[in-house]
Amino acid sequence: MLFLRAAALSCRGLPALRCLPAAYTGSRTTANVTYIQGQSPVPRIREYFYYIDHQGQLFLDDTKVKNFVTCFKDIKFLIFFFSRLCSNQSGRYEEDFPFLSLCGRERNFVRCDDRPIVFTHLLQSPATSPGITGITGDQELLSYCGGAEKLSAPFRPEALYMHPVSGRVYHPCSERGGGVGLVRSALAIELSPFFVYATEHGQSGQPTHFLWGGQKHTLTNELAGCFPTAEEGSGQKDELG
């Protein structure tokens, strides 16, 4: 993991070199938590801290300027990192970094702007999909967090859910990734013309159907229960995605 991280960091360009763990000596305070990248709370254990934005880009949490230049882009590293992502039940930083990606003696703590799984592209599944269970060659995939088909989930158009307050669009993902993935704004905008709304409410209400593949899919809204009730009833409408 250390080798993959170093290789990935080297691809981010000179402005990001200051974020190399080996060169980082100061501490970082986020809300009520303080840490040092690469800290060793017990012998032979190292801890690192990451952040995922609403575009699905992965950063070291203490990166000051978070954009496409400073995010991790090495596909092998991203696949390795996200394939090991799970809920943080380590007893450390659980409230501030609710997800964890383990690699041997490394603990990689993760927090996110919205959801750790962010779907970025809609792909046609390859004829053969090694490592992707239960997917046939003609099935569409939602790819997430820069991993192409190696990080993907079968696209279920009926399961798309548009949040009534934020307007963001969500789709189911694996339980390890939290069960709910965010659809990146650019992809959500591409999908938005296919939502169908009840005539009496127009686009001010919730969509009821989704037109896809020559079919009119009834939206199940199965993800509605994954959001707190207070979140459903307050706040301003956000940009789509």
FIKOLZA-1660 file (N, C-alpha, C; in steps of 0.1 Angstrom, whole numbers, plus 5000, padded with zeros to 4 digits):
% residues 241
   i   px   py   pz ch aa at
   1 5008 4988 5000  A  M  N
   1 5000 5000 5000  A  M CA
   1 5009 5013 5000  A  M  C
   2 5020 5012 5008  A  L  N
   2 5028 5024 5008  A  L CA
   2 5034 5027 4995  A  L  C
   3 5038 5016 4987  A  F  N
   3 5044 5018 4974  A  F CA
   3 5033 5023 4964  A  F  C
   4 5021 5018 4965  A  L  N
   4 5011 5023 4956  A  L CA
   4 5007 5037 4959  A  L  C
   5 5007 5041 4972  A  R  N
   5 5004 5055 4976  A  R CA
   5 5015 5064 4971  A  R  C
   6 5028 5060 4972  A  A  N
   6 5039 5068 4968  A  A CA
   6 5038 5070 4953  A  A  C
   7 5035 5059 4945  A  A  N
   7 5034 5060 4931  A  A CA
   7 5022 5069 4927  A  A  C
   8 5011 5068 4934  A  A  N
   8 5000 5076 4931  A  A CA
   8 5003 5091 4934  A  A  C
   9 5009 5094 4945  A  L  N
   9 5013 5107 4948  A  L CA
   9 5022 5113 4938  A  L  C
  10 5031 5105 4933  A  S  N
  10 5041 5110 4923  A  S CA
  10 5034 5115 4910  A  S  C
  11 5022 5109 4908  A  C  N
  11 5015 5113 4896  A  C CA
  11 5006 5125 4897  A  C  C
  12 5006 5131 4909  A  R  N
  12 4997 5142 4912  A  R CA
  12 5003 5156 4908  A  R  C
  13 5016 5156 4905  A  G  N
  13 5023 5168 4901  A  G CA
  13 5030 5175 4913  A  G  C
  14 5039 5184 4909  A  L  N
  14 5047 5190 4920  A  L CA
  14 5040 5198 4930  A  L  C
  15 5028 5204 4927  A  P  N
  15 5021 5211 4938  A  P CA
  15 5017 5202 4949  A  P  C
  16 5016 5189 4947  A  A  N
  16 5011 5180 4957  A  A CA
  16 5022 5173 4965  A  A  C
  17 5034 5176 4961  A  L  N
  17 5045 5169 4968  A  L CA
  17 5046 5172 4983  A  L  C
  18 5041 5183 4987  A  R  N
  18 5042 5187 5001  A  R CA
  18 5033 5178 5009  A  R  C
  19 5024 5170 5003  A  C  N
  19 5015 5162 5010  A  C CA
  19 5020 5148 5012  A  C  C
  20 5032 5145 5008  A  L  N
  20 5038 5132 5010  A  L CA
  20 5039 5129 5025  A  L  C
  21 5034 5117 5029  A  P  N
  21 5034 5114 5043  A  P CA
  21 5049 5115 5049  A  P  C
  22 5059 5111 5041  A  A  N
  22 5072 5111 5046  A  A CA
  22 5077 5125 5049  A  A  C
  23 5072 5135 5043  A  A  N
  23 5076 5148 5045  A  A CA
  23 5067 5156 5054  A  A  C
  24 5057 5149 5059  A  Y  N
  24 5047 5156 5068  A  Y CA
  24 5051 5154 5082  A  Y  C
  25 5053 5165 5089  A  T  N
  25 5057 5164 5103  A  T CA
  25 5047 5171 5113  A  T  C
  26 5038 5180 5108  A  G  N
  26 5029 5187 5116  A  G CA
  26 5017 5179 5119  A  G  C
  27 5009 5184 5129  A  S  N
  27 4996 5177 5132  A  S CA
  27 4985 5185 5125  A  S  C
  28 4974 5178 5123  A  R  N
  28 4962 5183 5116  A  R CA
  28 4950 5182 5126  A  R  C
  29 4943 5193 5127  A  T  N
  29 4931 5193 5136  A  T CA
  29 4918 5195 5127  A  T  C
  30 4909 5185 5127  A  T  N
  30 4897 5186 5120  A  T CA
  30 4886 5185 5130  A  T  C
  31 4878 5196 5131  A  A  N
  31 4868 5197 5142  A  A CA
  31 4874 5194 5155  A  A  C
  32 4871 5183 5161  A  N  N
  32 4876 5179 5175  A  N CA
  32 4886 5168 5174  A  N  C
  33 4892 5165 5163  A  V  N
  33 4901 5154 5162  A  V CA
  33 4915 5159 5157  A  V  C
  34 4925 5154 5163  A  T  N
  34 4939 5158 5159  A  T CA
  34 4946 5145 5155  A  T  C
  35 4954 5146 5144  A  Y  N
  35 4962 5135 5140  A  Y CA
  35 4974 5139 5133  A  Y  C
  36 4983 5130 5130  A  I  N
  36 4995 5132 5122  A  I CA
  36 4995 5121 5111  A  I  C
  37 4996 5125 5099  A  Q  N
  37 4997 5115 5088  A  Q CA
  37 5009 5106 5091  A  Q  C
  38 5006 5093 5090  A  G  N
  38 5016 5083 5092  A  G CA
  38 5019 5080 5107  A  G  C
  39 5011 5085 5116  A  Q  N
  39 5013 5083 5130  A  Q CA
  39 5013 5068 5133  A  Q  C
  40 5020 5064 5144  A  S  N
  40 5020 5050 5148  A  S CA
  40 5016 5049 5163  A  S  C
  41 5003 5046 5165  A  P  N
  41 4997 5046 5179  A  P CA
  41 5003 5034 5186  A  P  C
  42 5006 5023 5179  A  V  N
  42 5012 5012 5185  A  V CA
  42 5023 5007 5176  A  V  C
  43 5033 5000 5180  A  P  N
  43 5044 4995 5172  A  P CA
  43 5039 4988 5159  A  P  C
  44 5045 4991 5148  A  R  N
  44 5043 4985 5135  A  R CA
  44 5030 4988 5129  A  R  C
  45 5022 4998 5134  A  I  N
  45 5010 5002 5128  A  I CA
  45 5011 5016 5124  A  I  C
  46 5007 5019 5112  A  R  N
  46 5006 5033 5107  A  R CA
  46 4992 5037 5103  A  R  C
  47 4989 5050 5106  A  E  N
  47 4976 5055 5103  A  E CA
  47 4976 5067 5094  A  E  C
  48 4967 5067 5083  A  Y  N
  48 4966 5078 5074  A  Y CA
  48 4952 5082 5073  A  Y  C
  49 4950 5094 5068  A  F  N
  49 4936 5100 5069  A  F CA
  49 4933 5106 5055  A  F  C
  50 4921 5103 5050  A  Y  N
  50 4917 5106 5037  A  Y CA
  50 4903 5113 5036  A  Y  C
  51 4901 5120 5025  A  Y  N
  51 4888 5127 5023  A  Y CA
  51 4883 5124 5009  A  Y  C
  52 4870 5121 5007  A  I  N
  52 4864 5119 4994  A  I CA
  52 4854 5131 4992  A  I  C
  53 4855 5138 4981  A  D  N
  53 4846 5149 4979  A  D CA
  53 4834 5144 4971  A  D  C
  54 4824 5153 4968  A  H  N
  54 4812 5149 4962  A  H CA
  54 4813 5146 4947  A  H  C
  55 4825 5147 4942  A  Q  N
  55 4828 5143 4928  A  Q CA
  55 4835 5129 4928  A  Q  C
  56 4837 5123 4940  A  G  N
  56 4843 5110 4940  A  G CA
  56 4858 5111 4940  A  G  C
  57 4864 5122 4942  A  Q  N
  57 4879 5124 4942  A  Q CA
  57 4884 5121 4956  A  Q  C
  58 4895 5114 4956  A  L  N
  58 4902 5110 4969  A  L CA
  58 4914 5119 4971  A  L  C
  59 4915 5124 4984  A  F  N
  59 4926 5132 4988  A  F CA
  59 4932 5128 5001  A  F  C
  60 4944 5131 5004  A  L  N
  60 4949 5131 5018  A  L CA
  60 4940 5141 5025  A  L  C
  61 4936 5138 5037  A  D  N
  61 4926 5147 5043  A  D CA
  61 4932 5161 5046  A  D  C
  62 4945 5162 5048  A  D  N
  62 4951 5175 5051  A  D CA
  62 4956 5182 5039  A  D  C
  63 4953 5178 5027  A  T  N
  63 4956 5186 5015  A  T CA
  63 4948 5199 5015  A  T  C
  64 4955 5210 5014  A  K  N
  64 4949 5223 5016  A  K CA
  64 4940 5227 5004  A  K  C
  65 4945 5225 4992  A  V  N
  65 4937 5228 4980  A  V CA
  65 4933 5215 4974  A  V  C
  66 4920 5212 4974  A  K  N
  66 4915 5199 4969  A  K CA
  66 4909 5201 4956  A  K  C
  67 4915 5196 4945  A  N  N
  67 4910 5197 4932  A  N CA
  67 4915 5186 4923  A  N  C
  68 4913 5186 4910  A  F  N
  68 4917 5175 4902  A  F CA
  68 4932 5173 4902  A  F  C
  69 4940 5184 4903  A  V  N
  69 4954 5183 4903  A  V CA
  69 4959 5176 4915  A  V  C
  70 4953 5178 4927  A  T  N
  70 4959 5172 4939  A  T CA
  70 4952 5159 4944  A  T  C
  71 4942 5154 4936  A  C  N
  71 4936 5142 4940  A  C CA
  71 4944 5130 4935  A  C  C
  72 4941 5118 4941  A  F  N
  72 4947 5106 4936  A  F CA
  72 4941 5101 4923  A  F  C
  73 4949 5098 4913  A  K  N
  73 4944 5094 4900  A  K CA
  73 4949 5080 4895  A  K  C
  74 4959 5075 4902  A  D  N
  74 4964 5062 4898  A  D CA
  74 4953 5051 4900  A  D  C
  75 4949 5044 4889  A  I  N
  75 4938 5035 4889  A  I CA
  75 4941 5023 4898  A  I  C
  76 4953 5018 4898  A  K  N
  76 4956 5006 4906  A  K CA
  76 4955 5010 4921  A  K  C
  77 4959 5021 4925  A  F  N
  77 4958 5026 4938  A  F CA
  77 4943 5027 4942  A  F  C
  78 4936 5034 4934  A  L  N
  78 4921 5036 4937  A  L CA
  78 4914 5023 4938  A  L  C
  79 4917 5013 4929  A  I  N
  79 4910 5000 4930  A  I CA
  79 4914 4993 4943  A  I  C
  80 4927 4994 4946  A  F  N
  80 4931 4987 4959  A  F CA
  80 4925 4994 4971  A  F  C
  81 4924 5007 4971  A  F  N
  81 4919 5015 4982  A  F CA
  81 4904 5012 4984  A  F  C
  82 4896 5014 4974  A  F  N
  82 4882 5013 4975  A  F CA
  82 4877 4999 4976  A  F  C
  83 4884 4989 4971  A  S  N
  83 4880 4976 4973  A  S CA
  83 4881 4971 4987  A  S  C
  84 4888 4978 4995  A  R  N
  84 4890 4975 5009  A  R CA
  84 4882 4984 5019  A  R  C
  85 4874 4993 5013  A  L  N
  85 4866 5002 5021  A  L CA
  85 4855 4996 5029  A  L  C
  86 4854 4999 5041  A  C  N
  86 4843 4994 5049  A  C CA
  86 4840 5004 5061  A  C  C
  87 4830 5000 5068  A  S  N
  87 4826 5009 5080  A  S CA
  87 4837 5008 5090  A  S  C
  88 4840 5020 5096  A  N  N
  88 4850 5021 5106  A  N CA
  88 4845 5016 5120  A  N  C
  89 4849 5004 5123  A  Q  N
  89 4845 4998 5136  A  Q CA
  89 4857 4995 5144  A  Q  C
  90 4868 5003 5142  A  S  N
  90 4881 5000 5148  A  S CA
  90 4882 5005 5163  A  S  C
  91 4872 5014 5167  A  G  N
  91 4873 5020 5180  A  G CA
  91 4882 5033 5180  A  G  C
  92 4887 5037 5168  A  R  N
  92 4894 5049 5167  A  R CA
  92 4888 5058 5156  A  R  C
  93 4886 5070 5159  A  Y  N
  93 4882 5081 5149  A  Y CA
  93 4868 5077 5143  A  Y  C
  94 4860 5069 5149  A  E  N
  94 4848 5064 5143  A  E CA
  94 4838 5075 5139  A  E  C
  95 4837 5085 5148  A  E  N
  95 4827 5096 5146  A  E CA
  95 4832 5105 5135  A  E  C
  96 4845 5108 5134  A  D  N
  96 4850 5118 5125  A  D CA
  96 4854 5112 5112  A  D  C
  97 4858 5099 5112  A  F  N
  97 4862 5092 5100  A  F CA
  97 4854 5079 5100  A  F  C
  98 4842 5079 5095  A  P  N
  98 4833 5068 5096  A  P CA
  98 4836 5056 5087  A  P  C
  99 4846 5057 5078  A  F  N
  99 4850 5046 5070  A  F CA
  99 4865 5043 5071  A  F  C
 100 4868 5031 5067  A  L  N
 100 4882 5026 5069  A  L CA
 100 4886 5017 5057  A  L  C
 101 4898 5019 5053  A  S  N
 101 4904 5010 5042  A  S CA
 101 4917 5004 5048  A  S  C
 102 4916 4991 5051  A  L  N
 102 4927 4984 5057  A  L CA
 102 4937 4978 5047  A  L  C
 103 4950 4979 5050  A  C  N
 103 4960 4973 5042  A  C CA
 103 4971 4968 5051  A  C  C
 104 4971 4955 5054  A  G  N
 104 4981 4950 5063  A  G CA
 104 4982 4958 5076  A  G  C
 105 4993 4964 5078  A  R  N
 105 4995 4971 5091  A  R CA
 105 4991 4986 5089  A  R  C
 106 4985 4990 5078  A  E  N
 106 4981 5004 5076  A  E CA
 106 4966 5005 5079  A  E  C
 107 4962 5015 5086  A  R  N
 107 4948 5019 5088  A  R CA
 107 4946 5032 5080  A  R  C
 108 4937 5032 5071  A  N  N
 108 4934 5044 5063  A  N CA
 108 4920 5048 5066  A  N  C
 109 4920 5059 5074  A  F  N
 109 4907 5064 5079  A  F CA
 109 4901 5074 5068  A  F  C
 110 4888 5073 5066  A  V  N
 110 4882 5080 5055  A  V CA
 110 4869 5088 5060  A  V  C
 111 4869 5101 5056  A  R  N
 111 4856 5108 5058  A  R CA
 111 4852 5113 5044  A  R  C
 112 4840 5118 5043  A  C  N
 112 4836 5122 5029  A  C CA
 112 4826 5134 5030  A  C  C
 113 4825 5141 5019  A  D  N
 113 4816 5153 5018  A  D CA
 113 4801 5148 5019  A  D  C
 114 4798 5137 5013  A  D  N
 114 4785 5131 5013  A  D CA
 114 4785 5116 5015  A  D  C
 115 4788 5109 5005  A  R  N
 115 4789 5094 5006  A  R CA
 115 4803 5090 5001  A  R  C
 116 4809 5079 5006  A  P  N
 116 4822 5075 5002  A  P CA
 116 4822 5069 4988  A  P  C
 117 4811 5063 4984  A  I  N
 117 4809 5058 4970  A  I CA
 117 4802 5069 4961  A  I  C
 118 4809 5073 4951  A  V  N
 118 4804 5083 4942  A  V CA
 118 4804 5078 4928  A  V  C
 119 4793 5076 4922  A  F  N
 119 4792 5070 4909  A  F CA
 119 4795 5081 4899  A  F  C
 120 4805 5079 4890  A  T  N
 120 4809 5089 4881  A  T CA
 120 4806 5087 4866  A  T  C
 121 4805 5074 4862  A  H  N
 121 4803 5071 4848  A  H CA
 121 4793 5059 4847  A  H  C
 122 4786 5059 4836  A  L  N
 122 4777 5048 4832  A  L CA
 122 4784 5041 4821  A  L  C
 123 4787 5028 4823  A  L  N
 123 4795 5020 4813  A  L CA
 123 4786 5008 4808  A  L  C
 124 4790 5003 4797  A  Q  N
 124 4785 4991 4792  A  Q CA
 124 4794 4980 4797  A  Q  C
 125 4789 4969 4803  A  S  N
 125 4797 4959 4809  A  S CA
 125 4805 4952 4797  A  S  C
 126 4818 4949 4799  A  P  N
 126 4825 4941 4790  A  P CA
 126 4819 4927 4788  A  P  C
 127 4821 4920 4777  A  A  N
 127 4816 4907 4775  A  A CA
 127 4819 4897 4786  A  A  C
 128 4831 4899 4791  A  T  N
 128 4835 4891 4803  A  T CA
 128 4840 4901 4813  A  T  C
 129 4835 4900 4826  A  S  N
 129 4839 4909 4836  A  S CA
 129 4845 4902 4848  A  S  C
 130 4858 4899 4847  A  P  N
 130 4865 4892 4858  A  P CA
 130 4865 4900 4870  A  P  C
 131 4861 4894 4881  A  G  N
 131 4861 4901 4894  A  G CA
 131 4848 4908 4897  A  G  C
 132 4839 4908 4887  A  I  N
 132 4826 4915 4890  A  I CA
 132 4815 4904 4890  A  I  C
 133 4810 4901 4902  A  T  N
 133 4801 4890 4904  A  T CA
 133 4787 4893 4899  A  T  C
 134 4781 4883 4891  A  G  N
 134 4767 4884 4888  A  G CA
 134 4764 4894 4877  A  G  C
 135 4774 4898 4868  A  I  N
 135 4771 4907 4858  A  I CA
 135 4773 4901 4844  A  I  C
 136 4763 4902 4836  A  T  N
 136 4764 4897 4823  A  T CA
 136 4769 4907 4813  A  T  C
 137 4773 4903 4801  A  G  N
 137 4780 4912 4792  A  G CA
 137 4772 4923 4787  A  G  C
 138 4759 4922 4787  A  D  N
 138 4750 4933 4781  A  D CA
 138 4745 4942 4792  A  D  C
 139 4749 4941 4804  A  Q  N
 139 4744 4949 4815  A  Q CA
 139 4752 4962 4817  A  Q  C
 140 4745 4972 4820  A  E  N
 140 4751 4985 4822  A  E CA
 140 4756 4986 4836  A  E  C
 141 4768 4993 4838  A  L  N
 141 4774 4994 4851  A  L CA
 141 4775 5009 4855  A  L  C
 142 4774 5012 4867  A  L  N
 142 4777 5025 4873  A  L CA
 142 4791 5024 4879  A  L  C
 143 4801 5031 4873  A  S  N
 143 4814 5030 4878  A  S CA
 143 4816 5041 4889  A  S  C
 144 4824 5038 4899  A  Y  N
 144 4826 5048 4909  A  Y CA
 144 4841 5051 4913  A  Y  C
 145 4843 5063 4917  A  C  N
 145 4856 5068 4923  A  C CA
 145 4868 5064 4914  A  C  C
 146 4867 5065 4901  A  G  N
 146 4879 5064 4892  A  G CA
 146 4884 5050 4889  A  G  C
 147 4876 5040 4893  A  G  N
 147 4881 5026 4891  A  G CA
 147 4875 5019 4878  A  G  C
 148 4869 5026 4869  A  A  N
 148 4863 5021 4857  A  A CA
 148 4854 5008 4861  A  A  C
 149 4855 4998 4852  A  E  N
 149 4846 4986 4855  A  E CA
 149 4850 4978 4867  A  E  C
 150 4863 4980 4872  A  K  N
 150 4868 4973 4884  A  K CA
 150 4861 4978 4896  A  K  C
 151 4857 4990 4896  A  L  N
 151 4849 4995 4908  A  L CA
 151 4835 4999 4902  A  L  C
 152 4826 4991 4903  A  S  N
 152 4813 4993 4896  A  S CA
 152 4802 4985 4903  A  S  C
 153 4790 4989 4900  A  A  N
 153 4778 4982 4904  A  A CA
 153 4768 4981 4893  A  A  C
 154 4760 4971 4892  A  P  N
 154 4750 4970 4881  A  P CA
 154 4740 4982 4882  A  P  C
 155 4738 4988 4871  A  F  N
 155 4729 4999 4870  A  F CA
 155 4714 4994 4871  A  F  C
 156 4707 4999 4881  A  R  N
 156 4693 4996 4884  A  R CA
 156 4685 5009 4882  A  R  C
 157 4680 5012 4871  A  P  N
 157 4673 5025 4869  A  P CA
 157 4661 5027 4878  A  P  C
 158 4654 5017 4882  A  E  N
 158 4643 5018 4891  A  E CA
 158 4647 5022 4905  A  E  C
 159 4660 5020 4908  A  A  N
 159 4664 5023 4922  A  A CA
 159 4670 5037 4924  A  A  C
 160 4671 5045 4913  A  L  N
 160 4676 5058 4914  A  L CA
 160 4667 5066 4924  A  L  C
 161 4673 5074 4932  A  Y  N
 161 4665 5082 4942  A  Y CA
 161 4670 5096 4942  A  Y  C
 162 4660 5106 4939  A  M  N
 162 4663 5120 4940  A  M CA
 162 4659 5125 4953  A  M  C
 163 4669 5131 4961  A  H  N
 163 4666 5136 4974  A  H CA
 163 4657 5148 4973  A  H  C
 164 4646 5148 4981  A  P  N
 164 4636 5159 4979  A  P CA
 164 4641 5173 4984  A  P  C
 165 4651 5173 4992  A  V  N
 165 4657 5186 4997  A  V CA
 165 4669 5190 4989  A  V  C
 166 4679 5182 4988  A  S  N
 166 4691 5186 4981  A  S CA
 166 4690 5185 4966  A  S  C
 167 4681 5176 4961  A  G  N
 167 4681 5174 4947  A  G CA
 167 4691 5165 4942  A  G  C
 168 4700 5160 4951  A  R  N
 168 4710 5151 4946  A  R CA
 168 4704 5137 4943  A  R  C
 169 4711 5130 4934  A  V  N
 169 4706 5117 4930  A  V CA
 169 4715 5106 4936  A  V  C
 170 4709 5095 4941  A  Y  N
 170 4716 5084 4947  A  Y CA
 170 4712 5071 4941  A  Y  C
 171 4721 5061 4943  A  H  N
 171 4718 5047 4937  A  H CA
 171 4724 5037 4947  A  H  C
 172 4718 5026 4948  A  P  N
 172 4724 5016 4958  A  P CA
 172 4738 5012 4954  A  P  C
 173 4746 5009 4965  A  C  N
 173 4759 5003 4963  A  C CA
 173 4761 4992 4973  A  C  C
 174 4772 4986 4974  A  S  N
 174 4775 4975 4984  A  S CA
 174 4773 4979 4998  A  S  C
 175 4770 4970 5007  A  E  N
 175 4768 4973 5021  A  E CA
 175 4782 4978 5027  A  E  C
 176 4793 4972 5022  A  R  N
 176 4806 4976 5027  A  R CA
 176 4808 4991 5024  A  R  C
 177 4802 4996 5013  A  G  N
 177 4804 5011 5010  A  G CA
 177 4793 5019 5016  A  G  C
 178 4785 5014 5024  A  G  N
 178 4774 5022 5031  A  G CA
 178 4760 5019 5026  A  G  C
 179 4759 5012 5015  A  G  N
 179 4746 5008 5009  A  G CA
 179 4740 5019 5000  A  G  C
 180 4745 5031 5001  A  V  N
 180 4740 5042 4993  A  V CA
 180 4751 5049 4986  A  V  C
 181 4751 5051 4973  A  G  N
 181 4761 5058 4966  A  G CA
 181 4756 5071 4960  A  G  C
 182 4764 5081 4960  A  L  N
 182 4760 5094 4954  A  L CA
 182 4763 5094 4939  A  L  C
 183 4754 5099 4930  A  V  N
 183 4756 5100 4916  A  V CA
 183 4762 5114 4914  A  V  C
 184 4774 5114 4908  A  R  N
 184 4781 5127 4906  A  R CA
 184 4773 5137 4898  A  R  C
 185 4774 5150 4901  A  S  N
 185 4765 5160 4895  A  S CA
 185 4765 5159 4880  A  S  C
 186 4777 5157 4873  A  A  N
 186 4778 5157 4859  A  A CA
 186 4769 5145 4853  A  A  C
 187 4770 5134 4860  A  L  N
 187 4763 5122 4855  A  L CA
 187 4748 5124 4858  A  L  C
 188 4745 5130 4870  A  A  N
 188 4731 5132 4873  A  A CA
 188 4724 5141 4863  A  A  C
 189 4731 5151 4859  A  I  N
 189 4726 5161 4849  A  I CA
 189 4723 5153 4836  A  I  C
 190 4732 5144 4832  A  E  N
 190 4729 5136 4820  A  E CA
 190 4717 5127 4821  A  E  C
 191 4714 5122 4833  A  L  N
 191 4703 5114 4835  A  L CA
 191 4690 5121 4838  A  L  C
 192 4691 5134 4841  A  S  N
 192 4679 5141 4846  A  S CA
 192 4668 5142 4835  A  S  C
 193 4671 5143 4822  A  P  N
 193 4659 5143 4813  A  P CA
 193 4651 5131 4812  A  P  C
 194 4655 5120 4818  A  F  N
 194 4648 5107 4818  A  F CA
 194 4639 5105 4830  A  F  C
 195 4639 5114 4839  A  F  N
 195 4630 5114 4851  A  F CA
 195 4616 5118 4846  A  F  C
 196 4606 5112 4851  A  V  N
 196 4592 5115 4848  A  V CA
 196 4585 5119 4861  A  V  C
 197 4578 5130 4860  A  Y  N
 197 4572 5136 4872  A  Y CA
 197 4556 5135 4871  A  Y  C
 198 4550 5135 4882  A  A  N
 198 4535 5135 4882  A  A CA
 198 4530 5148 4876  A  A  C
 199 4520 5147 4868  A  T  N
 199 4515 5159 4861  A  T CA
 199 4511 5170 4870  A  T  C
 200 4505 5167 4881  A  E  N
 200 4500 5178 4890  A  E CA
 200 4511 5185 4897  A  E  C
 201 4523 5179 4899  A  H  N
 201 4533 5185 4906  A  H CA
 201 4544 5191 4897  A  H  C
 202 4546 5186 4885  A  G  N
 202 4556 5190 4876  A  G CA
 202 4570 5186 4882  A  G  C
 203 4580 5194 4879  A  Q  N
 203 4594 5191 4884  A  Q CA
 203 4596 5196 4898  A  Q  C
 204 4586 5202 4904  A  S  N
 204 4587 5207 4918  A  S CA
 204 4585 5195 4927  A  S  C
 205 4580 5184 4922  A  G  N
 205 4577 5173 4931  A  G CA
 205 4588 5162 4929  A  G  C
 206 4585 5150 4935  A  Q  N
 206 4594 5139 4933  A  Q CA
 206 4591 5132 4920  A  Q  C
 207 4602 5127 4913  A  P  N
 207 4599 5119 4901  A  P CA
 207 4593 5106 4905  A  P  C
 208 4585 5101 4896  A  T  N
 208 4578 5088 4898  A  T CA
 208 4583 5077 4890  A  T  C
 209 4589 5080 4878  A  H  N
 209 4593 5070 4869  A  H CA
 209 4606 5075 4862  A  H  C
 210 4613 5065 4856  A  F  N
 210 4626 5068 4849  A  F CA
 210 4625 5061 4835  A  F  C
 211 4627 5068 4825  A  L  N
 211 4627 5062 4811  A  L CA
 211 4641 5058 4807  A  L  C
 212 4642 5044 4805  A  W  N
 212 4655 5039 4802  A  W CA
 212 4654 5026 4794  A  W  C
 213 4662 5024 4784  A  G  N
 213 4662 5012 4777  A  G CA
 213 4649 5008 4770  A  G  C
 214 4642 5019 4766  A  G  N
 214 4629 5016 4760  A  G CA
 214 4618 5012 4770  A  G  C
 215 4620 5014 4783  A  Q  N
 215 4610 5010 4793  A  Q CA
 215 4608 5022 4802  A  Q  C
 216 4596 5022 4808  A  K  N
 216 4592 5032 4818  A  K CA
 216 4593 5025 4832  A  K  C
 217 4604 5028 4839  A  H  N
 217 4606 5021 4852  A  H CA
 217 4599 5029 4863  A  H  C
 218 4592 5022 4871  A  T  N
 218 4586 5029 4883  A  T CA
 218 4597 5030 4894  A  T  C
 219 4599 5042 4899  A  L  N
 219 4609 5043 4909  A  L CA
 219 4605 5038 4922  A  L  C
 220 4613 5029 4928  A  T  N
 220 4610 5023 4941  A  T CA
 220 4612 5031 4953  A  T  C
 221 4620 5042 4952  A  N  N
 221 4624 5050 4963  A  N CA
 221 4628 5042 4975  A  N  C
 222 4635 5031 4972  A  E  N
 222 4639 5022 4983  A  E CA
 222 4650 5028 4992  A  E  C
 223 4657 5038 4987  A  L  N
 223 4667 5045 4995  A  L CA
 223 4662 5056 5004  A  L  C
 224 4650 5059 5003  A  A  N
 224 4644 5070 5011  A  A CA
 224 4646 5068 5025  A  A  C
 225 4645 5056 5030  A  G  N
 225 4647 5053 5044  A  G CA
 225 4661 5054 5049  A  G  C
 226 4671 5056 5040  A  C  N
 226 4685 5057 5044  A  C CA
 226 4689 5071 5048  A  C  C
 227 4679 5080 5047  A  F  N
 227 4682 5094 5051  A  F CA
 227 4674 5098 5063  A  F  C
 228 4680 5105 5072  A  P  N
 228 4673 5109 5084  A  P CA
 228 4661 5118 5081  A  P  C
 229 4651 5116 5090  A  T  N
 229 4638 5123 5087  A  T CA
 229 4640 5138 5087  A  T  C
 230 4649 5143 5096  A  A  N
 230 4651 5158 5097  A  A CA
 230 4657 5163 5084  A  A  C
 231 4666 5154 5078  A  E  N
 231 4672 5158 5065  A  E CA
 231 4662 5159 5054  A  E  C
 232 4651 5151 5055  A  E  N
 232 4641 5151 5044  A  E CA
 232 4633 5164 5045  A  E  C
 233 4631 5170 5057  A  G  N
 233 4622 5181 5058  A  G CA
 233 4627 5195 5059  A  G  C
 234 4640 5197 5058  A  S  N
 234 4646 5210 5060  A  S CA
 234 4657 5212 5051  A  S  C
 235 4661 5225 5050  A  G  N
 235 4673 5228 5042  A  G CA
 235 4669 5233 5028  A  G  C
 236 4679 5239 5021  A  Q  N
 236 4676 5244 5008  A  Q CA
 236 4680 5234 4997  A  Q  C
 237 4673 5235 4986  A  K  N
 237 4676 5226 4974  A  K CA
 237 4690 5229 4969  A  K  C
 238 4698 5218 4968  A  D  N
 238 4712 5219 4964  A  D CA
 238 4712 5217 4949  A  D  C
 239 4724 5219 4943  A  E  N
 239 4726 5216 4929  A  E CA
 239 4724 5201 4926  A  E  C
 240 4719 5198 4915  A  L  N
 240 4717 5184 4912  A  L CA
 240 4730 5176 4913  A  L  C
 241 4730 5165 4921  A  G  N
 241 4741 5156 4922  A  G CA
 241 4751 5161 4932  A  G  C
% end
